[in-house]
């Protein structure tokens, strides 16, 4: 492992004798070390935390705190425990040497010292410290990468589980309209063969309904897949909500009239939002379709628009059958099936609300709902009122 010698290493020298400090500083400068000096142990403990030197050289005999006490405190602190400590002292007793190593020092040099040996030992300890730092940094990077990989692994596992669940749900959805198409085409064949032509209008109507359901399912599946792969381009622009709502009310008018449902809107004037037109169409279309589907004959479906300083909220309310509280957590979830027939046994794909949520969140908005069994539901979503960063004149 290579060590970086381009940066001048810092050595903290602690000795109560000023003459010793002067000698150390002059000598260390010759070998391009940056020497910082202190004359008491208490300051050494405090400054070591701030300076984080590459090496600390301690005298043993000092007032206040002696070198052994200083080393003990340094090794007990998380911020300083890895800084190497060398004792430089005139104490030659073996017990002192042993105590020095016991409190955590990496070396013990007796004065007077041999200059070349002194520098060689310093270089060895600083090199080891630099390598230790590099290993610590590499370990931190490794841990970060490991954490990231684990997060990605969990996300991938979750996505695969959701994908498998989604495929399972979609396969069931695809079977239902196909079944209706096959059954009704067979009924048409039999009616023609038996010349029971009076049955054809009823059968063809059922066939048309099955084909329409299949078309809606395919459209939702295609839009969902494009959203997940970022293939559905997000192109927000100023949009008049009055025109969008009027367009969809006209498209759903015939279906509502079949159930004698009144379609109403309180939005009778130009109301601007900043939205992607295609995604806005997907949201309004799905919410209106659901409202009509789950509203009994003679009911009403209302669309309301409210504007505040930054956002526009659009609410679709119905006087329908409502949603049971136990089903609330399943709404907007791709991996949890919530599907039921409408008031005239209309079938659904179970994907529309999930798609609405994805489109709304693409705009930075939110979608919420309230519902009560037997009284109806209200779904409300928000959009930016205007382009972020602009203000109304």
C-alpha positions as CSV (number, residue, x, y, z in Angstrom):
1,X,0.0,0.0,0.0
2,X,1.4,3.4,-1.0
3,X,1.6,6.2,1.5
4,X,1.2,9.9,0.7
5,X,4.4,11.8,1.6
6,X,3.4,14.9,-0.4
7,X,1.5,16.2,2.6
8,X,3.7,17.4,5.5
9,X,3.0,15.2,8.6
10,X,2.1,16.8,11.9
11,X,3.8,15.8,15.1
12,X,2.6,17.0,18.5
13,X,5.5,17.2,21.0
14,X,4.7,17.5,24.7
15,X,7.4,18.3,27.2
16,X,7.6,20.7,30.1
17,X,11.2,21.6,29.3
18,X,11.3,24.4,26.8
19,X,14.9,23.6,25.8
20,X,13.8,20.0,24.9
21,X,11.0,21.4,22.7
22,X,13.3,23.7,20.9
23,X,15.6,20.9,20.1
24,X,12.8,18.6,18.9
25,X,11.4,21.3,16.6
26,X,14.7,22.2,15.0
27,X,15.5,18.6,14.4
28,X,12.1,17.6,13.0
29,X,12.1,20.6,10.6
30,X,15.2,19.2,9.0
31,X,13.1,16.2,7.9
32,X,10.2,18.3,6.8
33,X,7.8,17.5,9.7
34,X,5.5,20.1,11.1
35,X,6.1,20.2,14.8
36,X,3.5,21.6,17.3
37,X,4.7,22.0,20.9
38,X,2.9,22.0,24.2
39,X,4.2,22.1,27.8
40,X,1.6,20.4,29.8
41,X,-0.5,17.2,29.6
42,X,-3.9,18.7,30.0
43,X,-3.5,20.9,27.0
44,X,-2.2,17.9,25.1
45,X,-5.4,15.9,25.6
46,X,-7.6,18.9,24.4
47,X,-5.4,19.9,21.5
48,X,-5.0,16.3,20.2
49,X,-8.8,16.2,19.6
50,X,-8.6,19.4,17.6
51,X,-5.4,18.9,15.7
52,X,-5.6,15.2,15.0
53,X,-1.8,14.9,14.6
54,X,-0.1,12.0,12.8
55,X,2.1,11.3,15.9
56,X,2.3,12.4,19.5
57,X,5.6,12.5,21.4
58,X,5.2,12.6,25.2
59,X,7.6,13.2,28.0
60,X,6.7,11.1,31.1
61,X,7.5,13.5,33.9
62,X,5.2,16.5,33.6
63,X,3.2,18.6,36.1
64,X,-0.6,18.4,36.1
65,X,-0.9,15.2,34.1
66,X,2.1,13.0,33.5
67,X,2.7,11.3,30.2
68,X,1.2,7.9,31.3
69,X,-2.1,9.7,32.3
70,X,-2.2,11.7,29.1
71,X,-1.8,8.5,27.0
72,X,-4.4,6.7,29.0
73,X,-6.9,9.5,28.4
74,X,-6.1,9.7,24.7
75,X,-6.6,5.9,24.3
76,X,-9.9,6.1,26.1
77,X,-11.3,8.7,23.7
78,X,-12.8,7.6,20.3
79,X,-11.5,10.7,18.7
80,X,-7.8,10.2,19.7
81,X,-7.5,6.4,20.4
82,X,-5.9,5.7,17.0
83,X,-3.2,8.4,17.1
84,X,0.2,6.7,17.8
85,X,2.0,7.8,20.9
86,X,5.8,7.7,21.5
87,X,7.3,8.3,24.9
88,X,10.6,10.2,25.0
89,X,12.0,10.3,28.5
90,X,15.1,10.0,30.6
91,X,13.4,7.3,32.8
92,X,15.3,4.0,32.1
93,X,13.5,1.8,34.6
94,X,12.1,-1.3,32.9
95,X,8.8,-0.9,34.8
96,X,8.3,2.5,33.3
97,X,8.9,1.0,29.8
98,X,6.3,-1.7,30.5
99,X,3.8,0.8,31.8
100,X,4.3,2.9,28.7
101,X,3.3,0.1,26.5
102,X,0.5,-1.0,28.8
103,X,-1.2,2.4,28.6
104,X,-1.1,2.2,24.8
105,X,2.2,3.7,23.5
106,X,3.7,2.3,20.3
107,X,7.3,3.2,21.3
108,X,9.5,4.2,24.2
109,X,12.8,6.1,23.5
110,X,15.3,6.9,26.2
111,X,17.2,10.2,26.3
112,X,19.7,11.0,25.0
113,X,18.6,9.4,21.7
114,X,20.4,8.6,18.5
115,X,19.1,11.0,15.9
116,X,19.0,8.5,13.0
117,X,17.2,5.9,15.1
118,X,14.8,8.6,16.4
119,X,13.9,9.7,12.8
120,X,13.6,6.1,11.6
121,X,11.2,5.2,14.4
122,X,9.1,8.4,13.7
123,X,9.0,7.5,9.9
124,X,7.9,4.0,10.7
125,X,5.1,5.0,13.0
126,X,3.8,7.8,10.7
127,X,3.9,5.4,7.7
128,X,1.9,2.9,9.7
129,X,-0.5,5.6,10.8
130,X,-1.0,6.8,7.2
131,X,-1.6,3.2,6.0
132,X,-4.1,2.8,8.9
133,X,-6.0,5.9,7.8
134,X,-6.1,4.6,4.2
135,X,-7.5,1.3,5.4
136,X,-10.1,3.1,7.5
137,X,-11.1,5.2,4.6
138,X,-11.3,2.2,2.3
139,X,-13.3,0.4,5.0
140,X,-15.7,3.3,5.2
141,X,-16.1,3.3,1.4
142,X,-16.6,-0.4,1.4
143,X,-19.2,-0.1,4.1
144,X,-21.0,2.6,2.1
145,X,-20.9,0.5,-1.0
146,X,-22.0,-2.5,0.9
147,X,-24.9,-0.5,2.3
148,X,-25.8,0.8,-1.1
149,X,-25.7,-2.7,-2.6
150,X,-27.9,-4.1,0.2
151,X,-30.4,-1.3,-0.4
152,X,-30.4,-2.0,-4.2
153,X,-30.7,-5.7,-3.5
154,X,-33.7,-5.2,-1.3
155,X,-35.2,-2.8,-3.8
156,X,-34.7,-5.3,-6.6
157,X,-36.2,-8.1,-4.5
158,X,-39.2,-5.9,-3.7
159,X,-39.6,-4.9,-7.3
160,X,-39.4,-8.5,-8.4
161,X,-42.0,-9.5,-5.9
162,X,-44.2,-6.7,-7.0
163,X,-43.6,-7.5,-10.6
164,X,-44.5,-11.2,-10.1
165,X,-47.7,-10.1,-8.2
166,X,-48.5,-7.6,-10.9
167,X,-48.1,-10.2,-13.7
168,X,-50.3,-12.6,-11.7
169,X,-53.0,-9.9,-11.3
170,X,-52.8,-8.8,-14.9
171,X,-53.0,-12.3,-16.2
172,X,-56.3,-12.7,-14.4
173,X,-57.5,-9.4,-15.7
174,X,-56.7,-10.4,-19.3
175,X,-58.6,-13.6,-19.0
176,X,-61.9,-11.9,-18.1
177,X,-62.5,-9.7,-21.2
178,X,-61.1,-12.5,-23.4
179,X,-63.6,-14.9,-21.9
180,X,-66.5,-12.4,-22.5
181,X,-65.4,-11.9,-26.1
182,X,-65.1,-15.7,-26.8
183,X,-68.5,-16.5,-25.2
184,X,-70.3,-13.7,-27.0
185,X,-68.8,-14.5,-30.4
186,X,-69.9,-18.1,-29.9
187,X,-73.4,-16.9,-28.9
188,X,-73.6,-14.8,-32.1
189,X,-72.6,-17.8,-34.2
190,X,-75.3,-19.9,-32.5
191,X,-78.0,-17.2,-32.9
192,X,-77.2,-16.8,-36.6
193,X,-77.3,-20.6,-37.1
194,X,-80.6,-20.9,-35.3
195,X,-81.9,-17.7,-36.9
196,X,-82.7,-16.1,-33.5
197,X,-81.8,-12.7,-34.8
198,X,-83.7,-10.9,-32.0
199,X,-80.9,-11.9,-29.6
200,X,-78.2,-10.3,-31.6
201,X,-78.6,-6.7,-30.2
202,X,-78.2,-7.9,-26.6
203,X,-75.3,-10.2,-27.5
204,X,-73.4,-7.5,-29.6
205,X,-73.9,-5.0,-26.8
206,X,-72.3,-7.4,-24.3
207,X,-69.5,-8.1,-26.9
208,X,-68.9,-4.4,-27.3
209,X,-68.7,-4.0,-23.5
210,X,-66.1,-6.8,-23.3
211,X,-64.0,-5.3,-26.1
212,X,-64.2,-1.8,-24.4
213,X,-63.0,-3.3,-21.1
214,X,-60.2,-5.0,-22.9
215,X,-59.2,-1.8,-24.6
216,X,-59.2,0.1,-21.3
217,X,-57.1,-2.6,-19.7
218,X,-54.5,-2.6,-22.5
219,X,-54.3,1.2,-22.5
220,X,-53.8,1.3,-18.7
221,X,-51.2,-1.5,-19.0
222,X,-49.3,0.3,-21.8
223,X,-49.4,3.6,-19.9
224,X,-48.2,2.0,-16.7
225,X,-45.4,0.2,-18.4
226,X,-44.3,3.4,-20.2
227,X,-44.3,5.3,-16.9
228,X,-42.2,2.7,-15.1
229,X,-39.6,2.7,-17.9
230,X,-39.7,6.5,-18.3
231,X,-40.9,6.1,-21.9
232,X,-44.0,8.2,-21.3
233,X,-42.5,11.6,-21.9
234,X,-43.4,14.2,-19.3
235,X,-44.2,17.4,-21.1
236,X,-46.0,19.9,-18.8
237,X,-47.4,23.0,-20.2
238,X,-50.1,25.6,-19.4
239,X,-53.4,23.8,-19.6
240,X,-57.0,25.1,-19.3
241,X,-58.7,22.7,-16.9
242,X,-62.2,23.9,-18.1
243,X,-61.5,22.6,-21.6
244,X,-60.0,19.3,-20.3
245,X,-63.0,18.6,-18.0
246,X,-65.5,19.7,-20.7
247,X,-63.9,17.2,-23.2
248,X,-64.2,14.3,-20.8
249,X,-67.7,15.1,-19.7
250,X,-68.7,15.0,-23.3
251,X,-66.9,11.7,-23.9
252,X,-68.7,10.1,-20.9
253,X,-72.1,11.7,-21.4
254,X,-73.5,8.7,-23.3
255,X,-72.3,6.2,-20.7
256,X,-73.8,8.3,-17.9
257,X,-77.1,8.6,-19.7
258,X,-77.4,4.8,-19.9
259,X,-77.6,4.8,-16.1
260,X,-79.5,8.2,-15.9
261,X,-76.5,9.7,-14.0
262,X,-76.2,13.4,-13.9
263,X,-72.7,14.7,-14.8
264,X,-72.0,18.1,-13.4
265,X,-69.2,20.6,-12.9
266,X,-68.9,23.8,-11.0
267,X,-66.0,24.8,-13.2
268,X,-67.4,27.2,-15.8
269,X,-64.5,29.4,-16.4
270,X,-60.9,29.3,-17.6
271,X,-58.7,27.7,-14.9
272,X,-55.1,27.2,-15.7
273,X,-52.8,24.4,-14.4
274,X,-49.3,23.4,-15.4
275,X,-49.6,19.8,-16.5
276,X,-48.8,17.1,-19.0
277,X,-52.0,16.8,-21.2
278,X,-51.8,13.1,-21.8
279,X,-51.2,12.3,-18.1
280,X,-54.0,14.7,-17.1
281,X,-56.3,12.9,-19.6
282,X,-55.4,9.5,-18.0
283,X,-56.2,10.9,-14.5
284,X,-59.6,12.5,-15.4
285,X,-60.6,9.6,-17.6
286,X,-60.0,6.9,-14.9
287,X,-61.6,8.9,-12.1
288,X,-64.7,9.7,-14.2
289,X,-65.0,6.1,-15.4
290,X,-64.8,4.8,-11.8
291,X,-67.4,7.4,-10.5
292,X,-69.9,6.4,-13.2
293,X,-69.2,2.7,-12.8
294,X,-69.9,2.7,-9.0
295,X,-72.8,5.1,-9.0
296,X,-76.4,3.6,-9.2
297,X,-79.0,4.8,-11.7
298,X,-80.3,8.3,-11.0
299,X,-77.1,9.4,-9.1
300,X,-74.8,12.3,-9.7
301,X,-71.1,12.8,-10.5
302,X,-69.6,16.2,-9.8
303,X,-66.2,17.7,-10.8
304,X,-65.0,20.7,-8.8
305,X,-61.9,22.8,-9.2
306,X,-60.3,24.9,-6.5
307,X,-57.3,27.2,-6.9
308,X,-54.9,28.5,-4.3
309,X,-51.6,30.4,-4.6
310,X,-49.4,27.5,-5.8
311,X,-51.7,24.5,-6.7
312,X,-54.9,23.6,-8.4
313,X,-57.1,20.8,-6.9
314,X,-59.6,18.8,-8.9
315,X,-62.2,16.7,-7.1
316,X,-64.4,14.0,-8.6
317,X,-67.3,13.2,-6.3
318,X,-70.1,10.6,-6.7
319,X,-73.2,9.5,-4.9
320,X,-72.2,5.9,-5.4
321,X,-71.9,2.8,-3.3
322,X,-68.7,3.9,-1.5
323,X,-65.7,1.9,-0.4
324,X,-65.4,-0.3,2.7
325,X,-62.7,0.9,5.1
326,X,-60.9,-2.4,5.0
327,X,-60.1,-1.8,1.4
328,X,-58.6,1.6,1.9
329,X,-55.0,0.3,2.2
330,X,-55.3,-1.6,-1.1
331,X,-56.1,1.5,-3.2
332,X,-53.3,2.9,-5.3
333,X,-51.3,-0.3,-4.7
334,X,-50.0,-2.3,-7.7
335,X,-49.2,-5.3,-5.6
336,X,-52.6,-5.6,-3.8
337,X,-55.7,-6.5,-5.7
338,X,-58.8,-4.4,-5.2
339,X,-61.4,-5.0,-7.9
340,X,-65.2,-5.2,-7.9
341,X,-68.0,-4.9,-10.3
342,X,-70.0,-1.7,-10.8
343,X,-73.6,-1.1,-10.0
344,X,-74.6,-2.7,-13.4
345,X,-72.0,-5.4,-13.1
346,X,-69.5,-3.4,-15.0
347,X,-66.0,-4.9,-14.7
348,X,-62.8,-3.0,-13.9
349,X,-59.1,-3.5,-14.4
350,X,-58.0,-2.6,-10.8
351,X,-55.1,-0.6,-12.3
352,X,-56.7,2.8,-12.9
353,X,-56.1,4.3,-9.4
354,X,-52.5,3.1,-9.4
355,X,-52.0,4.8,-12.7
356,X,-53.6,8.0,-11.5
357,X,-51.3,8.1,-8.5
358,X,-48.2,7.7,-10.6
359,X,-49.3,10.4,-13.0
360,X,-50.2,12.9,-10.2
361,X,-46.9,12.3,-8.4
362,X,-45.1,12.9,-11.7
363,X,-46.4,16.4,-11.4
364,X,-45.3,16.7,-7.8
365,X,-48.9,16.5,-6.7
366,X,-50.9,14.3,-4.4
367,X,-54.1,12.3,-4.7
368,X,-56.4,11.6,-1.8
369,X,-59.9,10.3,-1.2
370,X,-62.8,10.1,1.2
371,X,-65.5,7.5,1.0
372,X,-68.5,6.2,3.0
373,X,-70.4,3.0,2.2
374,X,-73.8,3.8,0.7
375,X,-73.1,7.5,0.3
376,X,-70.3,7.8,-2.2
377,X,-66.7,8.8,-2.7
378,X,-64.6,11.8,-3.5
379,X,-61.2,11.6,-5.1
380,X,-59.1,14.8,-5.1
381,X,-55.7,15.4,-6.9
382,X,-53.5,18.4,-7.0
383,X,-51.4,20.0,-9.8
384,X,-49.1,23.0,-10.0
385,X,-51.1,26.2,-10.7
386,X,-48.3,27.5,-13.0
387,X,-44.7,26.8,-14.0
388,X,-42.5,26.6,-11.0
389,X,-40.5,29.9,-10.6
390,X,-43.1,32.1,-12.4
391,X,-45.6,34.4,-10.7
392,X,-48.9,35.7,-11.9
393,X,-49.1,39.2,-13.2
